[in-house]
């Protein structure tokens, strides 16, 4: 039998959720909400290169809550309280079982940094909206089981690709497996106006595409056409069945709206489309580099005036740039 001291964080979380549901009889909706909170926490830990599936629960420390609070700062205050309550409950459970020496007083002190319930967030910018939509898709993937996992893997890969490449939705739907040059991290596409163009892919986009394609391996192998000719992003619905068919732009629009509705308030989600990701792509490049010509090239705009319409720098960003040029030079 496995010794309790060798439990991993992930195994301890499973025991905690089982305790909530089967021992103290918490409402199933409450348990599901706590599961989402713990899933969010595991993603926070992974971002810090802490693997919950391998790290012993004995290593649990309240200091990790600082990373959790940071990652929750753009979420609704109610979500922050729900997720931190789930995680702090897990800490108390671990301490009560004697699996880790947790400084609960330190934990309570850190939790005082939470925002007050009822405190409103400032309006979200487009970059924050895109980040939250992707984070929501990642959270849904964490909870996906069986046949829904392939769909969730596709959705995460697709949303990250939209965000990090600036692809138009029609271009994304037209991508085939053979279009990706994995060594150069780019794809050659036929874009607007039937013009050939190079699109660059980020490391995180390629990583998520690989995970998706790996899960699709058996299905792809059963197709009559060559592997390279298959769509990069495929349908996974009853209509497609066992066939690997490309997505339509309309389906991608529905997908984006679905995750926007989950991640954002109705007011924040208003007007979010796949094109919003391209819009954000251009603005991020200009914000990071200050080079609108570079953004024009990356977005493949014929006219720089188009690029200028995409970029919305805040007054604070303009003020900072002005000071750097005229006051600090």
C-alpha positions in Angstrom: 0.0 0.0 0.0 1.2 3.5 -0.8 2.5 5.4 2.1 0.6 8.6 2.9 3.8 10.6 2.9 4.4 9.8 -0.8 1.0 11.3 -1.8 1.4 13.9 -4.6 -0.5 17.2 -4.6 -2.8 15.9 -7.3 -3.7 12.7 -5.3 -4.3 14.7 -2.2 -6.7 17.0 -4.1 -8.6 14.0 -5.3 -8.9 12.8 -1.7 -10.0 16.2 -0.5 -12.8 16.3 -3.1 -13.9 12.8 -2.2 -14.0 13.9 1.4 -16.2 16.9 0.6 -18.6 14.8 -1.4 -18.8 11.4 0.3 -17.8 12.2 4.0 -19.3 15.5 4.8 -21.9 15.5 2.0 -21.3 18.8 0.4 -23.7 19.8 -2.4 -22.5 18.4 -5.8 -22.5 21.9 -7.3 -20.2 23.1 -4.5 -17.9 20.2 -5.0 -17.8 21.0 -8.8 -17.0 24.6 -8.0 -14.2 23.6 -5.7 -12.9 21.2 -8.3 -12.7 24.2 -10.7 -10.8 26.2 -8.1 -8.3 23.4 -7.5 -7.8 23.0 -11.3 -7.0 26.7 -11.6 -4.5 26.3 -8.7 -2.8 23.4 -10.5 -2.4 25.5 -13.6 -0.9 28.2 -11.5 1.6 25.7 -10.0 2.5 24.4 -13.5 3.2 27.9 -14.6 5.8 28.0 -11.8 7.2 24.7 -13.0 5.7 22.8 -10.1 4.0 19.6 -11.4 1.1 18.6 -9.0 1.1 15.1 -10.4 4.7 14.5 -9.2 5.3 17.0 -6.4 4.8 15.5 -2.9 2.0 17.1 -1.0 4.5 17.4 1.9 6.0 20.3 -0.2 2.8 22.4 0.1 3.5 25.9 1.3 1.3 29.0 1.8 3.7 31.1 -0.3 2.2 29.5 -3.4 -1.0 31.4 -2.7 0.8 34.6 -3.8 1.0 33.1 -7.4 -2.7 32.2 -7.1 -3.8 35.6 -6.0 -1.7 37.2 -8.8 -3.4 34.9 -11.5 -6.8 35.7 -10.1 -6.4 39.5 -10.1 -8.2 40.0 -13.5 -11.1 37.6 -12.5 -14.3 38.6 -10.8 -13.9 39.2 -7.1 -16.5 36.4 -6.4 -14.4 34.0 -8.4 -11.3 35.0 -6.5 -13.1 34.3 -3.2 -14.6 31.0 -4.4 -11.3 29.6 -5.7 -9.2 30.8 -2.8 -11.7 29.3 -0.4 -11.4 26.0 -2.2 -7.7 26.1 -2.1 -7.4 27.2 1.5 -9.9 24.4 2.4 -7.5 22.0 0.7 -4.6 23.4 2.8 -6.5 22.9 6.0 -7.4 19.4 5.0 -3.8 18.5 4.2 -2.7 20.0 7.6 -5.4 18.1 9.4 -4.3 14.8 7.8 -0.7 15.5 8.8 0.5 15.2 5.2 2.4 18.5 5.4 3.5 21.0 8.0 1.4 24.0 6.8 1.7 27.3 8.5 -2.1 28.1 8.6 -1.5 31.5 10.3 0.7 32.5 7.3 -2.0 31.3 4.9 -4.7 33.3 6.6 -2.4 36.4 6.5 -1.9 36.0 2.8 -5.6 35.6 2.1 -6.2 39.0 3.6 -4.8 40.4 0.4 -7.9 39.3 -1.4 -10.1 42.0 -2.8 -13.3 42.7 -0.9 -16.5 41.2 -2.2 -18.5 43.9 -4.0 -15.4 45.6 -5.1 -15.6 46.3 -8.9 -12.9 45.7 -11.4 -11.9 48.4 -13.9 -13.2 47.7 -17.4 -11.2 45.0 -19.1 -9.0 45.8 -22.1 -9.0 43.5 -25.1 -5.8 41.8 -24.1 -7.2 40.9 -20.7 -10.4 39.5 -22.3 -8.4 37.3 -24.7 -6.2 36.1 -21.8 -9.3 35.2 -19.8 -11.0 33.4 -22.7 -7.9 31.2 -23.2 -7.6 30.6 -19.4 -11.2 29.5 -19.3 -10.6 27.1 -22.2 -7.6 25.7 -20.3 -9.7 25.3 -17.2 -12.4 23.4 -19.2 -9.7 21.1 -20.6 -8.5 20.3 -17.0 -12.0 19.0 -16.3 -12.7 17.3 -19.6 -13.1 13.5 -19.6 -13.3 10.8 -22.3 -14.7 11.9 -25.6 -14.9 15.6 -24.6 -11.1 15.8 -24.0 -10.3 15.8 -27.7 -12.7 18.6 -28.3 -11.2 20.6 -25.4 -7.7 20.0 -26.7 -8.7 21.4 -30.1 -10.4 24.4 -28.6 -7.4 25.4 -26.5 -5.0 24.9 -29.5 -7.3 26.9 -31.7 -7.7 29.9 -29.4 -4.0 30.1 -28.6 -3.3 29.9 -32.3 -5.7 32.7 -33.1 -4.2 34.9 -30.3 -0.5 34.3 -31.2 -0.5 34.2 -35.0 -2.9 36.9 -36.1 -4.5 34.5 -38.6 -7.8 35.5 -40.1 -10.5 32.9 -39.3 -10.8 31.8 -43.0 -7.0 31.3 -43.0 -7.1 29.2 -39.8 -9.9 27.0 -41.1 -8.0 26.4 -44.4 -4.8 25.2 -42.6 -3.7 21.6 -43.3 -1.3 19.5 -41.3 1.4 19.8 -44.0 1.3 23.6 -43.8 3.2 23.7 -40.5 7.0 23.8 -40.6 7.7 22.6 -37.1 11.4 23.3 -37.2 10.9 27.0 -38.3 7.8 27.5 -36.2 5.9 28.9 -39.2 3.4 28.1 -41.9 3.1 29.1 -45.5 -0.5 30.1 -46.3 -2.5 31.6 -49.1 -4.0 34.7 -47.5 -6.2 37.5 -48.5 -6.1 38.3 -52.2 -4.7 34.9 -53.0 -1.3 36.0 -51.9 1.2 33.6 -50.4 2.4 34.6 -46.9 4.4 33.4 -44.0 2.7 33.1 -40.6 4.8 32.6 -37.4 3.7 30.4 -34.5 4.6 30.8 -30.9 6.1 28.1 -28.8 2.9 27.8 -26.7 0.7 27.5 -29.8 2.9 24.7 -31.3 2.9 22.9 -27.9 -0.9 22.9 -27.7 -1.3 21.9 -31.4 1.0 19.0 -30.8 -1.0 17.9 -27.8 -4.2 18.1 -29.9 -2.8 16.2 -32.9 -1.3 13.5 -30.6 -4.8 12.9 -29.2 -6.2 12.8 -32.8 -3.5 10.3 -34.0 -5.7 7.2 -34.2 -8.6 9.0 -35.9 -6.3 10.6 -38.4 -4.7 7.2 -39.2 -8.1 5.8 -40.2 -8.6 8.4 -42.9 -8.3 7.5 -46.6 -6.4 10.6 -47.5 -2.8 11.4 -46.7 -1.9 12.7 -43.2 -0.6 16.0 -44.5 -3.8 16.8 -46.4 -6.0 16.6 -43.3 -7.2 19.8 -41.7 -5.1 21.1 -38.8 -8.3 21.9 -36.8 -11.1 19.4 -37.4 -14.7 19.0 -36.5 -15.5 16.6 -33.7 -19.3 16.4 -33.8 -21.9 13.8 -34.6 -22.2 15.1 -38.2 -18.5 14.5 -38.8 -18.6 11.1 -37.2 -15.3 9.3 -37.8 -14.4 11.6 -40.6 -11.8 14.4 -40.2 -13.4 17.4 -41.7 -12.3 21.1 -41.6 -14.0 23.6 -39.4 -16.1 26.4 -40.9 -15.6 30.1 -40.0 -19.1 30.1 -38.5 -18.2 27.2 -36.2 -15.1 29.0 -35.0 -17.2 32.1 -34.3 -19.6 30.1 -32.2 -16.6 28.5 -30.4 -15.2 31.9 -29.5 -18.5 33.2 -28.3 -19.0 30.1 -26.2 -15.8 30.6 -24.3 -16.2 34.4 -24.1 -19.6 33.8 -22.4 -18.0 31.5 -19.9 -15.0 33.8 -19.1 -16.6 37.2 -19.2 -19.6 39.1 -18.1 -22.3 39.7 -20.8 -21.2 43.3 -21.2 -17.5 42.3 -21.6 -18.3 39.5 -24.0 -20.3 41.8 -26.3 -18.6 42.1 -29.7 -15.9 39.4 -29.1 -15.3 37.5 -32.3 -12.4 35.6 -33.8 -11.3 38.9 -35.4 -10.9 40.3 -31.9 -8.0 38.0 -31.5 -6.3 39.4 -34.6 -7.1 42.9 -33.4 -5.4 42.1 -30.1 -2.4 40.5 -31.9 -1.6 43.7 -33.7 -2.0 45.9 -30.6 0.3 43.6 -28.5 3.1 43.9 -31.1 2.8 47.7 -31.2 2.6 47.9 -27.4 5.7 45.6 -26.9 7.9 47.1 -29.7 6.6 50.5 -30.5 7.0 49.6 -34.1 3.9 49.9 -36.2 5.7 48.8 -39.3 6.6 45.5 -37.7 3.0 45.0 -36.7 1.9 45.8 -40.3 4.3 43.1 -41.6 3.2 40.5 -39.0 -0.5 41.2 -39.7 0.1 41.2 -43.4 -1.7 44.5 -43.9 -1.3 46.2 -47.4 -1.9 49.6 -46.0 -0.4 50.9 -42.7 -3.6 52.9 -42.1 -5.3 49.5 -41.5 -2.8 48.6 -38.8 -3.3 52.0 -37.2 -7.1 51.3 -36.9 -6.2 48.1 -35.0 -4.0 49.7 -32.4 -5.5 51.3 -29.3 -2.8 52.5 -27.0 -4.0 53.9 -23.7 -3.3 57.4 -22.6 -0.9 56.0 -20.0 1.1 54.1 -22.6 1.3 57.3 -24.8 2.4 59.3 -21.7 5.1 56.8 -20.9 6.4 56.8 -24.4 6.5 60.6 -24.5 8.4 60.7 -21.2 11.0 58.2 -22.5 11.6 60.3 -25.7 11.5 63.8 -24.4 12.1 63.7 -20.6 14.4 60.8 -20.0 16.5 60.9 -23.2 
